[in-house]
Amino acid sequence: MDKLPDDQSIEPTPVKEKYHKGVPILLQQIRRFYEALAEKHGRQGLDHIRRVSAGYGGELLDRARKRVKHNDIESIGLYVVRIFNNIDVDGELVEFGPDRVTIRCNQCPYPFANPDVCEAHTTMERVIVEGLGDNVEYAVERSIPRGDQYCDHVVRRRKREES
């Protein structure tokens, strides 16, 4: 709050403290909203989450194209790491190579309990990753909401279908 009566003052909260307190609360609110939408509207609710996530992914894709090398798995993977860092995801790169990058998240920042909601939400990452390469795909191979101990978000070359 910028304007207070002249005889009043409040010490400003440091940015780092605001970030570490505010972001997790906002992420939990997103989770609650998504889960309520899915519970009330079922498949239509999940489709709506996918549409919203895809729209946001499309907005980020325009920016990502300026920073990421087209079809470069490592560059694309690092961009996903950057996205995750913006919401302070606890994770690590467990694979990093020209054909596959695996980002392991030790806890869900949202934290999603419903695997269908998680899948719908990660449409944003899928749109970004798959928009940055001709034969690149995004997959969540392991997922805390599906019962795994961690999530593995993978950027990889799409396997060529055999004829």
Accessible surface in RSA format (square Angstrom, percent):
REM  Atomic radii and reference values for relative SASA: ProtOr
REM  Chains: A
REM  Algorithm: Lee & Richards
REM  Probe-radius: 1.40
REM  Slices: 20
REM RES _ NUM      All-atoms   Total-Side   Main-Chain    Non-polar    All polar
REM                ABS   REL    ABS   REL    ABS   REL    ABS   REL    ABS   REL
RES MET A   1   195.95 101.5 117.39  77.7  78.57 187.1  96.77  82.3  99.18 131.4
RES ASP A   2   148.68 104.1 109.81 109.3  38.87  91.9  32.77  77.1 115.91 115.6
RES LYS A   3   183.11  89.3 165.33 101.4  17.78  42.3 112.21 101.0  70.90  75.5
RES LEU A   4    65.21  36.3  38.87  27.8  26.35  66.2  43.43  30.5  21.78  58.6
RES PRO A   5    85.44  62.3  71.11  64.8  14.32  52.1  83.35  68.8   2.09  13.0
RES ASP A   6   158.42 111.0 119.37 118.8  39.04  92.3  44.33 104.3 114.09 113.8
RES ASP A   7   122.11  85.5  85.13  84.7  36.97  87.4  51.92 122.2  70.19  70.0
RES GLN A   8   103.52  57.9  90.66  66.3  12.85  30.6  20.81  44.3  82.71  62.7
RES SER A   9   104.63  88.4  75.82 101.2  28.81  66.4  42.53  90.6  62.10  87.0
RES ILE A  10   130.05  74.0 107.05  79.8  23.00  55.4 111.74  80.5  18.31  49.7
RES GLU A  11   154.78  88.9 132.29 100.1  22.49  53.5  50.29  97.3 104.49  85.3
RES PRO A  12   112.37  81.9  93.72  85.4  18.65  67.8 103.47  85.4   8.90  55.3
RES THR A  13    55.92  39.8  46.05  46.7   9.87  23.5  14.22  19.1  41.70  63.0
RES PRO A  14    83.28  60.7  70.91  64.6  12.37  45.0  83.28  68.8   0.00   0.0
RES VAL A  15   118.80  78.2 114.93 104.0   3.87   9.3 114.93  99.9   3.87  10.5
RES LYS A  16   150.29  73.3 143.10  87.8   7.19  17.1  90.80  81.7  59.49  63.4
RES GLU A  17    69.69  40.0  62.60  47.4   7.10  16.9  26.86  52.0  42.84  35.0
RES LYS A  18   119.14  58.1 110.16  67.6   8.98  21.4  63.41  57.1  55.73  59.4
RES TYR A  19    70.11  32.7  63.34  36.0   6.77  17.6  65.91  49.5   4.19   5.2
RES HIS A  20    86.42  47.2  71.68  49.8  14.74  37.7  50.62  52.2  35.80  41.7
RES LYS A  21   126.43  61.7 119.57  73.4   6.86  16.3  85.66  77.1  40.77  43.4
RES GLY A  22    27.32  33.7   0.00   N/A  27.32  33.7  26.93  73.9   0.38   0.9
RES VAL A  23    29.02  19.1  28.57  25.9   0.45   1.1  28.57  24.8   0.45   1.2
RES PRO A  24    54.99  40.1  54.54  49.7   0.44   1.6  54.98  45.4   0.01   0.1
RES ILE A  25   108.05  61.5 107.36  80.0   0.69   1.7 107.89  77.7   0.16   0.4
RES LEU A  26   113.68  63.3 113.05  80.9   0.62   1.6 113.05  79.4   0.62   1.7
RES LEU A  27    11.79   6.6  11.79   8.4   0.00   0.0  11.79   8.3   0.00   0.0
RES GLN A  28    64.44  36.0  64.44  47.1   0.00   0.0   2.21   4.7  62.23  47.2
RES GLN A  29    93.74  52.4  90.17  65.9   3.56   8.5  28.80  61.3  64.93  49.2
RES ILE A  30    65.42  37.2  62.74  46.7   2.68   6.5  65.41  47.1   0.01   0.0
RES ARG A  31    45.64  19.2  45.64  23.3   0.00   0.0   2.62   3.6  43.02  26.1
RES ARG A  32   120.02  50.4 113.30  57.8   6.72  16.0  49.96  68.3  70.06  42.5
RES PHE A  33   125.50  62.8 119.70  74.1   5.80  15.1 125.06  75.8   0.44   1.3
RES TYR A  34    22.91  10.7  22.91  13.0   0.00   0.0   9.31   7.0  13.60  16.8
RES GLU A  35    43.81  25.2  40.92  31.0   2.88   6.9  19.97  38.6  23.84  19.5
RES ALA A  36    59.31  54.5  49.69  76.7   9.63  21.9  56.35  79.4   2.97   7.9
RES LEU A  37    30.91  17.2  26.78  19.2   4.12  10.4  30.24  21.2   0.67   1.8
RES ALA A  38    10.42   9.6   4.48   6.9   5.93  13.5   4.78   6.7   5.64  14.9
RES GLU A  39   157.05  90.2 124.13  93.9  32.91  78.4  50.04  96.8 107.00  87.4
RES LYS A  40   163.21  79.6 130.06  79.8  33.15  78.9  81.37  73.2  81.84  87.2
RES HIS A  41    86.25  47.1  70.56  49.0  15.69  40.1  45.17  46.6  41.08  47.8
RES GLY A  42    33.28  41.0   0.00   N/A  33.28  41.0  31.60  86.7   1.68   3.8
RES ARG A  43   193.80  81.4 183.41  93.5  10.39  24.7  63.56  86.9 130.24  78.9
RES GLN A  44   136.69  76.4 132.61  96.9   4.08   9.7  43.06  91.7  93.63  71.0
RES GLY A  45     1.43   1.8   0.00   N/A   1.43   1.8   1.43   3.9   0.00   0.0
RES LEU A  46    24.04  13.4  24.04  17.2   0.00   0.0  24.04  16.9   0.00   0.0
RES ASP A  47    47.97  33.6  46.71  46.5   1.26   3.0  10.88  25.6  37.08  37.0
RES HIS A  48    77.20  42.2  77.20  53.7   0.00   0.0  49.96  51.5  27.24  31.7
RES ILE A  49     0.91   0.5   0.16   0.1   0.75   1.8   0.91   0.7   0.00   0.0
RES ARG A  50    70.61  29.6  69.87  35.6   0.74   1.8  36.96  50.5  33.66  20.4
RES ARG A  51   147.70  62.0 135.47  69.1  12.23  29.1  76.31 104.3  71.40  43.3
RES VAL A  52    77.54  51.0  68.43  62.0   9.11  21.9  75.35  65.5   2.19   5.9
RES SER A  53     5.04   4.3   1.77   2.4   3.27   7.5   3.59   7.7   1.45   2.0
RES ALA A  54    33.38  30.7  29.42  45.4   3.96   9.0  29.94  42.2   3.44   9.1
RES GLY A  55    41.40  51.1   0.00   N/A  41.40  51.1  37.02 101.6   4.38   9.8
RES TYR A  56   108.63  50.7 105.87  60.2   2.76   7.2  70.57  53.0  38.06  46.9
RES GLY A  57     0.00   0.0   0.00   N/A   0.00   0.0   0.00   0.0   0.00   0.0
RES GLY A  58    26.81  33.1   0.00   N/A  26.81  33.1  22.40  61.5   4.41   9.9
RES GLU A  59   109.08  62.6  99.21  75.1   9.87  23.5  39.11  75.7  69.97  57.1
RES LEU A  60    15.82   8.8  15.82  11.3   0.00   0.0  15.82  11.1   0.00   0.0
RES LEU A  61    16.29   9.1  16.29  11.7   0.00   0.0  16.29  11.4   0.00   0.0
RES ASP A  62    85.82  60.1  81.15  80.8   4.67  11.0  26.86  63.2  58.96  58.8
RES ARG A  63   129.83  54.5 128.86  65.7   0.97   2.3  51.42  70.3  78.41  47.5
RES ALA A  64     0.00   0.0   0.00   0.0   0.00   0.0   0.00   0.0   0.00   0.0
RES ARG A  65   130.50  54.8 108.25  55.2  22.25  53.0  47.46  64.9  83.04  50.3
RES LYS A  66   175.72  85.7 135.57  83.2  40.15  95.6  93.29  84.0  82.43  87.8
RES ARG A  67   145.59  61.1 109.03  55.6  36.56  87.0  36.32  49.6 109.27  66.2
RES VAL A  68    15.19  10.0   2.30   2.1  12.89  31.1   3.88   3.4  11.30  30.7
RES LYS A  69   144.30  70.4 136.52  83.8   7.78  18.5  89.99  81.0  54.31  57.8
RES HIS A  70   111.76  61.1  88.46  61.5  23.30  59.6  72.39  74.6  39.37  45.8
RES ASN A  71    42.99  29.6  39.71  38.4   3.27   7.9  15.27  36.7  27.72  26.8
RES ASP A  72    41.93  29.4  36.86  36.7   5.07  12.0  10.98  25.8  30.95  30.9
RES ILE A  73     1.27   0.7   0.00   0.0   1.27   3.1   0.00   0.0   1.27   3.4
RES GLU A  74    55.41  31.8  55.15  41.7   0.26   0.6   6.07  11.7  49.33  40.3
RES SER A  75    22.12  18.7  14.34  19.1   7.78  17.9  11.44  24.4  10.68  15.0
RES ILE A  76     0.21   0.1   0.21   0.2   0.00   0.0   0.21   0.2   0.00   0.0
RES GLY A  77     0.00   0.0   0.00   N/A   0.00   0.0   0.00   0.0   0.00   0.0
RES LEU A  78    88.07  49.0  82.76  59.2   5.31  13.4  83.04  58.3   5.03  13.5
RES TYR A  79    21.05   9.8  17.17   9.8   3.88  10.1   8.79   6.6  12.26  15.1
RES VAL A  80     0.36   0.2   0.36   0.3   0.00   0.0   0.36   0.3   0.00   0.0
RES VAL A  81    33.67  22.2  33.45  30.3   0.21   0.5  33.67  29.3   0.00   0.0
RES ARG A  82   100.84  42.3  98.45  50.2   2.39   5.7  42.10  57.5  58.74  35.6
RES ILE A  83    22.12  12.6  21.29  15.9   0.83   2.0  21.44  15.4   0.68   1.8
RES PHE A  84    12.64   6.3  12.64   7.8   0.00   0.0  12.64   7.7   0.00   0.0
RES ASN A  85    90.77  62.6  78.63  76.0  12.14  29.2  21.74  52.3  69.03  66.7
RES ASN A  86    97.30  67.1  83.60  80.8  13.70  33.0  24.38  58.7  72.91  70.5
RES ILE A  87    41.19  23.4  37.54  28.0   3.65   8.8  37.54  27.0   3.65   9.9
RES ASP A  88    80.29  56.2  63.44  63.1  16.84  39.8   9.61  22.6  70.68  70.5
RES VAL A  89    21.61  14.2   5.28   4.8  16.33  39.4   6.35   5.5  15.27  41.4
RES ASP A  90    73.91  51.8  65.24  64.9   8.67  20.5  25.34  59.6  48.57  48.4
RES GLY A  91    37.22  45.9   0.00   N/A  37.22  45.9   5.54  15.2  31.68  71.0
RES GLU A  92    97.64  56.1  86.43  65.4  11.21  26.7  34.38  66.5  63.26  51.6
RES LEU A  93    68.68  38.2  40.34  28.9  28.34  71.3  40.34  28.3  28.34  76.3
RES VAL A  94    56.52  37.2  22.89  20.7  33.63  81.0  29.56  25.7  26.96  73.1
RES GLU A  95    73.09  42.0  65.75  49.7   7.34  17.5  35.69  69.0  37.39  30.5
RES PHE A  96    98.58  49.3  64.94  40.2  33.64  87.5  65.42  39.7  33.16  94.9
RES GLY A  97    15.62  19.3   0.00   N/A  15.62  19.3  15.15  41.6   0.46   1.0
RES PRO A  98    92.94  67.7  90.24  82.3   2.70   9.8  92.70  76.5   0.24   1.5
RES ASP A  99    83.39  58.4  79.71  79.3   3.68   8.7  28.12  66.2  55.27  55.1
RES ARG A 100    74.23  31.2  71.41  36.4   2.82   6.7  34.39  47.0  39.84  24.1
RES VAL A 101     0.00   0.0   0.00   0.0   0.00   0.0   0.00   0.0   0.00   0.0
RES THR A 102     2.94   2.1   2.94   3.0   0.00   0.0   2.94   4.0   0.00   0.0
RES ILE A 103     7.55   4.3   7.55   5.6   0.00   0.0   7.55   5.4   0.00   0.0
RES ARG A 104    56.47  23.7  56.47  28.8   0.00   0.0   5.40   7.4  51.07  31.0
RES CYS A 105     4.69   3.5   4.69   5.2   0.00   0.0   2.15   5.4   2.54   2.7
RES ASN A 106    66.26  45.7  50.15  48.5  16.11  38.8  18.31  44.1  47.95  46.3
RES GLN A 107   109.20  61.1 108.07  79.0   1.13   2.7  23.03  49.0  86.17  65.4
RES CYS A 108    20.04  15.2  10.02  11.2  10.02  23.6   3.47   8.8  16.58  17.9
RES PRO A 109    31.62  23.0  17.03  15.5  14.59  53.0  24.91  20.6   6.71  41.7
RES TYR A 110    23.84  11.1  23.84  13.6   0.00   0.0   8.71   6.5  15.13  18.7
RES PRO A 111    56.67  41.3  53.22  48.5   3.45  12.5  53.22  43.9   3.45  21.4
RES PHE A 112     8.79   4.4   2.98   1.8   5.81  15.1   2.98   1.8   5.81  16.6
RES ALA A 113    76.69  70.5  58.27  89.9  18.42  41.9  63.90  90.0  12.79  33.9
RES ASN A 114    53.06  36.6  48.54  46.9   4.53  10.9  15.59  37.5  37.48  36.2
RES PRO A 115    52.90  38.6  48.28  44.0   4.62  16.8  48.70  40.2   4.20  26.1
RES ASP A 116    78.94  55.3  78.26  77.9   0.68   1.6   4.82  11.3  74.12  73.9
RES VAL A 117     0.00   0.0   0.00   0.0   0.00   0.0   0.00   0.0   0.00   0.0
RES CYS A 118    12.07   9.1  12.07  13.5   0.00   0.0   0.49   1.2  11.58  12.5
RES GLU A 119    71.73  41.2  67.39  51.0   4.34  10.3  49.65  96.0  22.08  18.0
RES ALA A 120     0.00   0.0   0.00   0.0   0.00   0.0   0.00   0.0   0.00   0.0
RES HIS A 121    19.12  10.5  19.12  13.3   0.00   0.0  17.09  17.6   2.03   2.4
RES THR A 122     6.67   4.7   6.67   6.8   0.00   0.0   5.91   7.9   0.76   1.1
RES THR A 123    16.99  12.1  16.99  17.2   0.00   0.0  15.66  21.0   1.33   2.0
RES MET A 124    16.77   8.7  16.77  11.1   0.00   0.0  10.47   8.9   6.30   8.4
RES GLU A 125     8.99   5.2   8.80   6.7   0.18   0.4   0.18   0.4   8.80   7.2
RES ARG A 126    68.82  28.9  68.82  35.1   0.00   0.0  34.50  47.2  34.31  20.8
RES VAL A 127    43.44  28.6  35.95  32.5   7.49  18.0  41.56  36.1   1.88   5.1
RES ILE A 128     0.24   0.1   0.24   0.2   0.00   0.0   0.24   0.2   0.00   0.0
RES VAL A 129     0.00   0.0   0.00   0.0   0.00   0.0   0.00   0.0   0.00   0.0
RES GLU A 130    57.76  33.2  43.27  32.7  14.48  34.5  14.63  28.3  43.13  35.2
RES GLY A 131    24.00  29.6   0.00   N/A  24.00  29.6  15.81  43.4   8.18  18.3
RES LEU A 132     3.74   2.1   3.23   2.3   0.51   1.3   3.74   2.6   0.00   0.0
RES GLY A 133     8.29  10.2   0.00   N/A   8.29  10.2   0.22   0.6   8.08  18.1
RES ASP A 134   109.11  76.4  81.97  81.6  27.14  64.2  34.72  81.7  74.39  74.2
RES ASN A 135    46.56  32.1  46.35  44.8   0.21   0.5  24.67  59.4  21.89  21.2
RES VAL A 136     0.43   0.3   0.00   0.0   0.43   1.0   0.00   0.0   0.43   1.2
RES GLU A 137    32.83  18.9  32.83  24.8   0.00   0.0   1.66   3.2  31.17  25.4
RES TYR A 138     6.46   3.0   0.07   0.0   6.39  16.6   0.07   0.1   6.39   7.9
RES ALA A 139    16.83  15.5  15.47  23.9   1.36   3.1  16.83  23.7   0.00   0.0
RES VAL A 140    23.05  15.2  10.03   9.1  13.02  31.4  10.03   8.7  13.02  35.3
RES GLU A 141    68.63  39.4  42.77  32.4  25.87  61.6  28.14  54.4  40.49  33.1
RES ARG A 142   111.82  47.0 111.82  57.0   0.00   0.0   9.19  12.6 102.63  62.2
RES SER A 143     2.06   1.7   2.06   2.8   0.00   0.0   0.47   1.0   1.59   2.2
RES ILE A 144    50.01  28.5  42.43  31.6   7.59  18.3  42.43  30.6   7.59  20.6
RES PRO A 145    18.06  13.2   0.53   0.5  17.53  63.7   4.13   3.4  13.93  86.6
RES ARG A 146   129.17  54.2  92.81  47.3  36.35  86.6  51.63  70.6  77.53  47.0
RES GLY A 147    67.39  83.1   0.00   N/A  67.39  83.1  35.81  98.3  31.58  70.7
RES ASP A 148    51.88  36.3  41.47  41.3  10.41  24.6   6.73  15.8  45.16  45.0
RES GLN A 149   163.53  91.4 137.08 100.2  26.45  63.0  49.93 106.3 113.60  86.2
RES TYR A 150    49.63  23.2  49.63  28.2   0.00   0.0  32.79  24.6  16.84  20.8
RES CYS A 151     6.90   5.2   6.90   7.7   0.00   0.0   0.04   0.1   6.85   7.4
RES ASP A 152     7.98   5.6   7.98   7.9   0.00   0.0   0.06   0.1   7.91   7.9
RES HIS A 153    16.32   8.9  16.24  11.3   0.07   0.2   8.08   8.3   8.23   9.6
RES VAL A 154     0.00   0.0   0.00   0.0   0.00   0.0   0.00   0.0   0.00   0.0
RES VAL A 155     0.00   0.0   0.00   0.0   0.00   0.0   0.00   0.0   0.00   0.0
RES ARG A 156    52.64  22.1  52.64  26.8   0.00   0.0   8.22  11.2  44.42  26.9
RES ARG A 157    73.25  30.8  66.95  34.1   6.30  15.0  32.97  45.1  40.27  24.4
RES ARG A 158    98.17  41.2  92.23  47.0   5.94  14.1  46.33  63.3  51.83  31.4
RES LYS A 159   167.50  81.7 152.60  93.6  14.90  35.5 103.07  92.8  64.43  68.6
RES ARG A 160   208.56  87.6 183.47  93.5  25.09  59.7  76.99 105.2 131.57  79.7
RES GLU A 161   167.82  96.3 137.74 104.2  30.08  71.6  56.38 109.1 111.43  91.0
RES GLU A 162   173.37  99.5 136.91 103.6  36.47  86.8  55.58 107.5 117.79  96.2
RES SER A 163   162.94 137.7  82.01 109.5  80.92 186.4  82.46 175.6  80.48 112.7
END  Absolute sums over single chains surface
CHAIN  1 A    10620.9       8866.6       1754.4       5441.7       5179.2
END  Absolute sums over all chains
TOTAL         10620.9       8866.6       1754.4       5441.7       5179.2
